[in-house]
Amino acid sequence: MSLYLIFGVLIVHWVADFILQTDEEAKGKSTSNSCLIAHTSTYVICWAPIGLLYCITNGINSLHLFAFLGITFVAHTVTDYFTSRYNKYLWEKGDTHNFFVSVGFDQVLHYVQLFLTIKLLT
């Protein structure tokens, strides 16, 4: 896996998971499945053009892109379903340290999923 691909994944994930996530989605995904699905849908849509460009420039079958998007949607939704609820509990409890530990672990889970999926499909 090239360093450019690794940097690209880090940047796209940051944009899709933080910049494009609305305040309503960030606050609501721990209690509202519609907010959660809105967030993870936007997240996956953000990956589509980047993934298509990657497939074209690397001669990868575009069916792999659809598999990547599907796996990523399911994995991101399941991860955020659990971590957002646990993070809300920690925040409301005032356990700031463990809240940020949990947010960091959530990010590690997302990166592991992304890199494993790319490795599996390429």
Protein Blocks (a to p, Z undefined) as FASTA:
>chain_A
ZZklmmmmmmmmmmmmmmmpcfklmmmmmmpmklmmmmmmmmmmmmmmmmmmmmmmnopa
fklmmmmmmmmmmmmmmmmmmmmmmmmmmmmnopaklmmmmmmmmmmmmmmmmmmmmmmm
ZZ
